[in-house]
Amino acid sequence: MEYSKEIDTLMSVITKNEQFMGAVLVVKNGEIVYKNGFGVADKKTNEKFTPVTPCNIGSLSKQFTAMGLVLLKENGLINYNQTIYQHFPELPECYKTVSIINLLHHSSGLPLFDDFPNMTENDVFNIIKQQTSLRFAPGSKFEYCNANYTLLGMLVEKISGISLNKFLTTNVFIPCGMKNTYVDEPSTNKTKRAVGYYLFGDECNYYTYIGGAASVISTVEDLYKWDKMLYDPFIISKQSLDDIFTPDKNKSYNEMYGKQHYGFGWFISGEDDNKIIQHDGGFAGFRAYIERQVDKKNSIIFISNVRHELTGSIREGIDNILNGKPYTIPKISGANWIMSKYKEMGMKKAIFQYTSLEKTKESSRYYFNEFECNSLAYYLLRANRTEDAIQLFKLNTERFPNSSNVFDSLGEAYSKAGDKTNALINYKKALKIDKNNNNLADIIKRLENGCNLN
């Protein structure tokens, strides 16, 4: 079968639909069957995106941070059952029960947080230090949390006495031949890499450093070298490799992979003769994905400087091609279509055009996603295009009238606009759907008492 031709057709159409820029590398039975780049790494210079273009890989970074901990353990500098409090006694006392392996497995109960432009590792550490009680007993459940791996990255630095970038470059990247991979610390921020974008074209390239959680820059070719090393490890022992890919007892469920567990920086699913080890990453205007079908020696690797929502669709399409199955071209995001037209004609006309489009045969090529629409509306809200954001939030409430979140968001937008009446109306609608939301109840009480939320 001509795997290369089929994969190229799939990715070319997705790129033509303005849903992807980046690079793809696919391995079948241990051999590369496809490698190519699409679009540009920088719209200002029109530089092409190639398989050697460095790009932010988001949470794929966690597998490298985990490798750092494995190397420290092999050198007798830590053991996985030590508590993180032993190394950071300035942490709250509730951390006395949180072990290193809890952090590795996302079973710690640490606080959840959203990243923001110019966020630093110290910002994350301050969030961690403000926690007075854990979200659950360590080891009792799985909850994906970036704080775990930010703290682990800081631990690598504290024990080694050097930066995370220097430690991983010396002990992982250079030995594996990964010449275009590094940790994007503040001191290395000027290093050349792809520029990130929203699907509708605006730049989404803000700088944030949250350490070991999501700060590695790499290429598909370097990730392939990493993938090969994991089949025949030479920087760690076979026993340590087994530790990395031994799933924790706690499980989660994914629509594509079914029941899955977490190892050290990897999701693990499937049976022993059909094991899938994978992780995705999303950060600012970037997406990344790596999957290792270890028994077949197949790998799917792609990175993108467009913040698309097609990771699962692209992965499924390529996997179907490798297995001789039919594949489908992903649909186009309606929310992003609106945003692209908004720049030409304004928000009201763009929404009208989309609702008209939905009445034609062309509608089958599009989908409308609640999360995407909300995210794009928040982009407008942060850019102080408040009235346009309100229009998009309102559309989301019309499409998803049973979602508390969309009414909560619309209430926030009205509040920012100084319209307390409509803010209160929508917050009450949100609370009616999510009756036990104490935060919403508090917001409503404050508004009714005449308080300003902004």
N, C-alpha and C positions, 0 to 999 in steps of 0.2 A: 504493500500500500504506500502511496506517496504522502507520507505524513507531513512532510515539509510544505507541499503544495496546499494541502487542506488547512493546515494551521495558518499559513500565509493568507489564504482567502478569508478565513475567519477574522484575523487581526486587521487586515486591510479594510474590510467593511466597517468594523468597529471604529477604526481611525477615521475613515471617510465620514462617518456619522458624528465626528467630533467628540467621541467619548473616550478616546485613549491617545496618549503620547507616552513613549517609553521604550522599553526593550523586553524581549521575550527569549528565553532559552529553554528548550525541551530535550529531555534525555529519554531514550527508549532502550531498554536492555543494556544500560551502561554506556551507550553511545549517543552523542549529540545528534539529533535528527532535525533540529531547527534552532536558528539563532538569527535575530534581526532586530533592528531599531525602527521606531516610527515617530514621525513628527519632529519637533524641535526641542532642544534642551533649554533654549532661551529665545523668546520671541523677539527680543530687541536686536540680537545679533544674528538670528535665524540659523544658529548652529544646530546641526542635526543631532538627534538623540540616537546613540549607537550602543552596542552591547558593552562598550567600555566607558560609557558616560556615568560618572559618579552621581548618586541620587540618594536622598534621605530614604531609609528603609523602615522608619517608624519602629514598631514593636518587634520586628525581626531582630532588633538590637538585643532583645532579652536573651536570646540563645548564646550570644557572645559574652554578655555579662555573666550568665550561668557558667560558661566555660572558664571564666576568670576565677569563680569560686571553686570549681573543680580543681584547677591548677593549684590554688592555695591549699586545698585539702590534701592533694597529693604530696605537697611539700611539708605537711605536718603543721601548717600555720593556723588551721581551723579544723573543727569537725562540725558536721551538719546539725548536730543536736545542741550545739551551744546556743544560748539565747543572744539575740541582738543587743539586749540590754548590757551584756557583759562588755561589749565593744563600744557602746554609746550610752554610758550611765546618765547622760543628761536627758535621756528619754523619759517619758512618764512611767510610773511604776507598773502600769498595766502591761508594759512591754517585757516584763520579767518572765512572762510565760511564752513569748514568741521566739521560736527557734529559727535558725538560718534555713532549715529545710521547709518550714512553714512559709517563709518568704519565697523560696524557690518554687513551691507548689501553689502559690496564691491561696493559701489556707490560713492566713495570719489574722484576719480581722482588722487590718489597717484601714485608715480612712480613704474614701474615694475622692477624687478631685478632677476637675477639668483643667487642661493646660490653657495658657493664654499667652499672647505676644510678650516677649522679653521675660518670660518666667525663668527663674533660675533654680538650681539645685537647692540653694538655701531657702527659696520660697517653699519648695516641697518639704524640706526638713522642718520648717516652721509650722506647716500644716500638721505634720506628723507629731510634733511636740505639743500641739494644742489638744491632742486627743486624750481624754480622761478615762475612757473605757473602750474596750475593743468591740467591734461590731458583732463578734461571735467568738466562741472558745476556739483558740488556735488548734488547727488540725481537724475541726469538726465539719467543715464544709469548704467548697471551692467558691471563691469570688475573685474574679479577675480585677487586679488593682495595680496601677502603675507605681504607687508608692512602694510596693514590695521591691521592685527592681531598681528604683532610684536609690533606696537604702542599701541594696546589695552592691550597687556601683560605688557608693560612698565607702562601703566596707572594704572593697578591693583596694581603694585608694588609701584607706587608713592603715591597712595591714601591710601593703606593699611599700608605702611611703612615696609612691609616684602617682601621676595622674592615670585615670582610667585609659586614656588614649595611649599613653606610653606603655602601660602594662600590656594592653591587648595588642598593640602594634608589635612589641618585642616578642611576646609569647604566643600569639595566635596569628595575626595577619601576615607578618613576614615569613614565619615558618610555613604557612599554607600557600605562600606565593600570591597573596592578595594585595597587590601593589597599589590599588586604587581604593582601599578601604581604610577608614579612620573614624575616630569618635569626634564628632563636631563640637568640641569644647569651645568656650569663648575665645581661647587663644588661637584656635584653628579656624575660626568662623570665616575668614577671608579666603580659605581654600576653595578652588573652583568646583562647583557642582551645578546640577540642573536647577532651574528656577521653578517653583511650584505655582500651579494655577487652579482656579475653579474651572468646572466644566464649561461655564458660559464665557470663559476667556480672561476674566480679571485675574491679576496676580494674587496669589495666596502663599506668600513666601516669607512669613514672619519668622523671626528667630526665637527659639526657646530652647533652653538646655535643662532637661530633666534627667540628665545623667544616664545611668544604666538601663532606664526604661525605654528610651526611644531616640537615641542620639547618634546612631551609627550611619555613616555614609558608605555606600558600596555600589557595585555594578553587578549585572547578571553574570558576567564572566567570573568575577571574584566569588560570587555566591556558588557557582558551579564548582570552583576549586574547594570551597568549604564543604560542599556536599560530598565530593569525592573523598576528602580526608576522613569524613565520618564513617565511610565504609571500611577504611583501612587506617585507623588512627595511628599517628606517629608523634602527636604532641601530648597525648595522655595514654593511660593504660586501657586495656580492653575492659577491665573491671570498672573503671571510671566511666567509660562509654556506656556500659550497662546501667550505671547509676543514672546517667542523663536520661536514658530512654525507658526507665522503669516508671510506669504510671503510678501516680498517687491513688489512694483508695477512693478519694472523692471524685464524683463524676458530674458532668454537665451534659446537656443535649444540644446538638447542632442539627439543623434541618438537612444539611448535605451529608454529614458524616455519621449522624446518629449519636449513640452514646460515645462520649469521649472523656479522657482523663488528661491530666497535665503532668509532664515530666519536669525537666529543668529547662525552661524556656521553649518548650514544644508542646503542642496538643497531640495526643496519641489516640488513635481509634482503629477499629477493625480487629480481625482475628489474627492469630499468629502467622497464618499463611497468606494473609492479605492485609498487612499492617500499613496504616497511613500515618505518617508523622508530618505535621504541617504547622504553619503559623502565618498570619497575615499582619500587615502593618498599615496604619493610617496616621498621617501627621501633616498638619497645615495642608498644602496643596499636593500631597504625595500619597501614593498607595504602593504596597509591596506584598509579594506572596512567594512562599517557597513550600513545596510539597515533595516528600520523599516516599515513594511506594517501594519500601525496602526489599520486599521479596521479589518484585519484578525488576528492581533496579531502574525504575522510571522516576524522573524528576520533572516538576513543572515550576519554573521560576520566572517571575515577571516583576518589574518595577515601573512606576509611572510617575510623571510629574503633573498629573491631572488628578484631582480628588474625585474620582468616579465612584460609583456604587456597584461596579460590575465584577468585583473580585470572584464571587461565586459563579457567575455566568461564564466568565472567561475560563476559569478553572474547569468547569463542567464541560465546556465546548472542547477544550484541548484534551481532556481525559477521554471523552467520547471518541475523538479522532484516533487516539492511541489504541482504543479498544475496538475500532472498526464500527462504531455506532454512529447514527445520524446526529447532527448537532443543529442548534438553532442560533440565529443571529439575535443578540440581545436587543430588546426594545430601547427606544430613546426616552430619556427623562423629560416628562412634560414640564416639570418645575424649572429645569435648566433651559428648556426651549423658551419658556416665558421670560426668563432672565436675559437671554440673548436678544429677544425682541424688545424687551424693556429699554435697552440702551438706544434703540432706534425710535421708539414711538411712545414711551412712557408706560407705566404699570397698568393703568386701566385698559388701554387699548391692547396691550400685550395679553392680558387675561381674557379679554373679549375675543381676540384672535384665536387663542387656544381653545376656548369653549366652542368656538365655531368649527375649528379643526376636528374636534372630537365627534362632530356630527357627520363627518365624511368618511370615506373608505380608508383614508390615510390614518385614521385613529388607531388601527390595529398595530401600527408601528411604534406607538407611544405608551408609556405607563406614567402613573402619577403616584408619588410616594410621600407619605406624611412626614417622615423624618427629613427627607431632602428638602421639601418645601419649607419646613420650619427652620432648618439650618440656613437656607438662603435668605429667609425673611430676617433672621437674626443678623446675618451679614449686613443687610441694609440698615437694620436698627443700630448696629455698632458704628456704621458709617454716617449716622445721623440723618439718614433718609427715612425718617419716621413714618411719614404718610404713605410712602411706597411700601414700607414694611407692613403697615396696617392692612393695606389692600391684599398683600400676599397671605398674611395670617388669616384674614377673613375668608379667603378662598379655601384655606386648609380646614377651617371650621365647617364650611359648607360640605367639603368632601368627606370629612371624618367627624361627624357630629357626636359620636360616642367616645371621643378621645378627650380626656380631661386636660391633657398636655397642650392641645392646640388652643383651647379656651384660656388656659393659664398664660400662654405666650401672648395671645391677643390682648389679654388684660394688662400684661406688662408693657406692651407697645402703647396702649392707650394711656397708661400711667405716665410713661415717658413724654407723651404728647401733652400732658397736663389735663387730660380728659378723665377726671375721676369718676364721672357718672358711668361712662362706658367701660372703664376699667373695672368698676365694682360689678357691673352686670355680667361681665365675662368671667371674673374670678368666681362669682356665685355659680355660674353654669359649670365651671370646672369642679367646684366643690360638690355640686349635686351629683356629678359622675363619680368622683373620688371622695366619698363621704368621710373617710378616715384621715384625710390629708390635713394634719395639724398646721403645717406651714401656710396652706391656703386659708385656713380658718383665721390664723393670726393676721394675714395680709388684709382680709376682709374687715376684721375688727379695727385695724389701724385706719383703714380708709373711712369706715363709718364714724370714727372718732375725729376725722378731719386731718389725719396725719399725712404728710407727703412721703411717698415711698422712695423718691429719687434723692 
